[in-house]
Amino acid sequence: MIGSSAAGLDDVLKALEGQQERVPGRIAPLITPASPSAYRKELQTGKPGPQHRIIISDMREFSPNSLRNSLDQALTLQPPEGVSRCVVALLDPARIEHLAQLTATDEENTVYLQLATADGLRSWTSGQDQMAPYSDPAQRSALLTITGGWPGILDHLLELAVKGKGPRKALGQLAEEIKGAEGLRLLKSTGLDDAVELHAVVAQLVDEFDAPLPLNDLTELLHPDHPNIELLLTALQQMNALVNVDSQGLAVEPVLADAWRRHGPL
């Protein structure tokens, strides 16, 4: 599973725990190995039965070689016959050296965390009593524009709603906070603040391109300055930093672009 903290990677364990609690007969208690040896052991153990075993390994701080070995072991070290299990590896796309380790087989089995869409927001607002005022399409449109669909910012808006602030006041406050501390937090939680290899590319995308462009065009234009531009653009897409804008092409996600202009390291 690939995504940033801003896109909800830190919430994956909690979400899986909730799923396991809902269907304990089908999913065994989650397994989070604390060491490489424990990880290898868990890959090869288990009792046959109806429960599916889920091994969760946070590989964000692994060295590139350790990451590659751990992903290979998930396929080569098999449990006893009759045991059903999967591995959920947590990866941060801001770690460029990690992305370089991934194979086509890895990518076929990868879940990429995405930003909320208009349809997703409709479902989210209808499922939260405090978000009922946002059932109006115009309010949801404003919500998507101001938050960019970033889960962390949406959670902050929910906090404001719980405190009794209506859409107009909450969205106004949130827009101001994004110009300051909330925008800086977004830069950090996407991993962009620390991903030095990406800074020059992002600066070009924000400062020099005034309209979205197809991926092939961006690759061709940026390649002279960045020989590994394909990998860098892949990282930005998987970070949700580079997104499709109104089907016109790719551009830096608008809320993140504004945060970069205000708080970026360059």
C-alpha positions in Angstrom: 0.0 0.0 0.0 1.5 3.3 -1.1 0.6 6.7 0.1 1.6 9.6 2.3 0.4 10.4 5.8 -1.6 13.2 4.3 -3.5 10.7 2.2 -4.2 8.4 5.2 -1.4 5.9 5.3 -1.1 6.3 9.1 -4.8 5.3 9.4 -4.5 2.0 7.5 -3.9 0.0 10.6 -6.9 1.5 12.4 -9.1 0.9 9.4 -8.1 -2.8 9.2 -8.6 -3.2 12.9 -12.1 -1.9 12.5 -12.7 -4.4 9.7 -11.4 -7.3 11.7 -13.6 -6.4 14.7 -16.7 -6.4 12.4 -15.9 -9.9 11.0 -13.7 -11.7 13.5 -14.8 -15.1 12.2 -13.3 -14.2 8.8 -10.2 -12.2 9.8 -7.8 -13.2 12.4 -6.3 -10.6 14.8 -4.0 -8.4 12.9 -0.3 -9.3 13.0 2.4 -6.5 13.2 5.8 -8.1 13.4 8.3 -6.1 15.5 11.5 -7.3 13.8 12.7 -8.9 10.5 12.9 -12.3 12.1 9.4 -12.0 13.5 8.2 -11.0 10.0 9.8 -14.0 8.4 8.3 -16.3 11.1 4.8 -14.9 10.7 5.0 -15.4 6.9 5.5 -19.1 7.4 3.1 -19.9 10.3 -0.6 -20.0 10.9 -3.3 -22.6 11.5 -5.5 -23.8 8.6 -9.1 -22.5 9.0 -11.6 -20.0 7.9 -9.8 -16.9 9.3 -7.6 -14.9 6.9 -4.3 -13.7 8.4 -3.2 -10.2 7.7 0.4 -9.3 8.3 1.0 -5.5 8.4 4.6 -4.3 8.0 5.5 -0.6 8.0 8.4 -0.5 5.6 8.8 3.2 5.3 12.1 3.3 7.2 13.6 0.2 5.6 16.8 0.5 3.6 16.2 -0.2 -0.2 17.8 -3.6 0.1 15.7 -4.5 3.2 12.6 -3.4 1.4 13.3 -5.5 -1.7 14.1 -8.5 0.5 10.9 -8.1 2.6 8.7 -7.8 -0.5 10.3 -10.9 -2.0 9.9 -12.9 1.2 6.2 -12.2 1.2 6.0 -14.2 -2.0 8.7 -16.8 -1.4 8.1 -17.7 2.3 4.7 -19.4 2.3 2.5 -20.5 5.2 1.4 -24.1 5.7 -1.2 -25.6 3.3 -4.7 -24.4 4.1 -3.6 -21.1 5.7 -4.9 -18.0 4.0 -2.8 -14.9 4.5 -1.7 -11.6 2.9 0.9 -9.0 3.6 0.1 -5.3 3.8 3.3 -3.4 3.3 3.1 0.4 4.0 5.3 2.4 1.7 5.8 6.2 1.3 6.2 7.4 -2.3 8.3 10.3 -1.1 11.1 7.7 -0.6 12.3 7.8 -4.2 14.8 5.1 -3.5 12.0 2.8 -2.5 10.0 3.4 -5.7 13.1 2.4 -7.7 13.0 -1.0 -6.0 9.4 -1.8 -7.1 8.8 -4.3 -9.9 5.9 -4.6 -12.3 4.7 -7.6 -10.1 4.8 -5.4 -7.0 2.7 -2.7 -8.8 0.1 -5.2 -9.8 -0.6 -5.9 -6.2 -0.4 -2.3 -4.9 -3.2 -0.2 -3.6 -2.6 3.6 -4.1 -4.2 5.9 -1.5 -6.1 8.6 -3.3 -7.7 12.0 -2.4 -11.4 12.3 -1.9 -13.5 12.9 -5.0 -16.8 14.6 -5.4 -18.6 11.2 -5.2 -16.5 10.2 -2.2 -17.4 13.5 -0.4 -21.1 12.9 -1.0 -20.8 9.5 0.7 -18.7 10.9 3.5 -20.9 13.9 4.3 -24.0 11.7 4.2 -22.5 9.3 6.7 -21.6 12.0 9.3 -24.4 13.7 11.2 -22.3 16.8 11.7 -21.7 17.1 8.0 -25.4 17.2 7.1 -25.2 20.9 6.1 -22.7 19.9 3.3 -25.3 17.7 1.6 -26.0 20.7 -0.6 -24.0 20.3 -3.9 -22.8 23.9 -3.8 -21.4 23.4 -0.2 -19.7 20.1 -1.3 -18.2 21.8 -4.3 -16.7 24.5 -2.0 -15.6 21.8 0.4 -13.7 20.0 -2.3 -12.1 23.2 -3.7 -10.9 24.4 -0.3 -9.7 21.0 1.0 -8.4 19.5 -2.2 -9.9 16.2 -0.9 -6.9 15.7 1.5 -8.1 13.4 4.3 -6.2 15.2 7.0 -7.8 18.5 6.1 -11.2 16.9 5.9 -10.7 15.5 9.4 -9.9 19.0 10.6 -13.1 20.3 9.0 -15.1 17.6 10.8 -13.6 18.8 14.0 -14.8 22.3 13.3 -18.3 21.0 12.5 -18.4 19.0 15.7 -17.7 22.3 17.5 -20.9 23.6 15.9 -19.5 25.8 13.2 -21.6 25.9 10.1 -20.3 25.6 6.5 -19.7 29.3 5.8 -17.8 29.9 9.0 -15.9 26.5 9.0 -14.8 26.8 5.4 -13.8 30.4 5.9 -11.7 29.5 8.9 -10.2 26.5 7.2 -9.2 28.5 4.1 -7.3 30.9 6.4 -5.7 28.1 8.3 -4.5 26.5 5.0 -2.7 29.7 4.3 -0.7 29.2 7.5 -0.2 26.3 9.8 -2.5 23.9 8.1 -0.8 24.4 4.7 2.6 23.9 6.3 1.3 20.7 7.9 0.2 19.5 4.5 3.6 20.0 3.0 5.1 18.0 5.8 2.5 15.2 5.9 2.8 14.6 2.1 6.5 14.1 2.6 7.2 16.8 0.1 8.9 19.0 2.6 11.7 16.4 3.2 11.8 15.0 -0.3 14.8 17.1 -1.5 15.0 15.2 -4.8 11.6 16.5 -5.8 12.0 20.1 -4.8 13.4 21.4 -8.1 10.8 19.6 -10.2 7.9 20.9 -8.0 9.3 24.4 -8.2 9.3 24.2 -12.0 5.8 22.7 -12.1 4.4 25.4 -9.9 6.3 28.4 -11.3 6.8 27.7 -14.9 3.7 25.8 -16.1 0.5 27.8 -16.1 -1.8 25.1 -17.4 -2.1 21.3 -17.0 -0.2 19.1 -19.5 -0.3 15.5 -20.5 2.2 13.2 -18.8 4.2 12.7 -22.0 4.5 16.4 -22.6 5.7 17.0 -19.0 8.2 14.2 -19.3 9.6 15.6 -22.5 9.8 19.2 -21.2 11.4 18.3 -17.9 13.7 15.5 -19.0 16.6 17.8 -20.0 16.9 19.1 -16.4 16.0 15.8 -14.7 17.3 12.6 -16.4 15.2 10.5 -14.0 12.1 12.5 -14.5 9.9 9.4 -15.1 10.6 8.2 -11.6 10.2 11.7 -10.1 6.8 12.2 -11.8 5.7 8.7 -10.7 6.5 9.7 -7.1 4.6 12.9 -7.3 1.6 11.2 -8.8 1.6 8.5 -6.0 2.0 11.3 -3.4 -1.2 12.9 -4.9 1.0 16.0 -5.5 0.6 15.7 -9.2 -3.1 15.2 -10.2 -5.4 15.3 -13.2 -7.1 18.6 -13.4 -10.5 18.7 -15.1 -9.3 16.1 -17.6 -7.0 18.7 -19.1 -3.8 17.1 -18.0 -1.5 16.9 -14.9 -0.6 19.8 -12.6 0.4 20.1 -8.9 -2.7 19.7 -6.8 -4.0 23.3 -6.3 -4.2 23.3 -2.4 -0.7 21.8 -2.2 0.6 24.2 -4.9 -0.6 27.2 -2.8 1.0 25.7 0.3 4.3 25.3 -1.6 4.2 28.9 -2.8 3.7 30.1 0.8 5.9 27.6 2.7 8.0 25.7 0.2 11.7 25.2 0.9 12.8 27.0 -2.3 
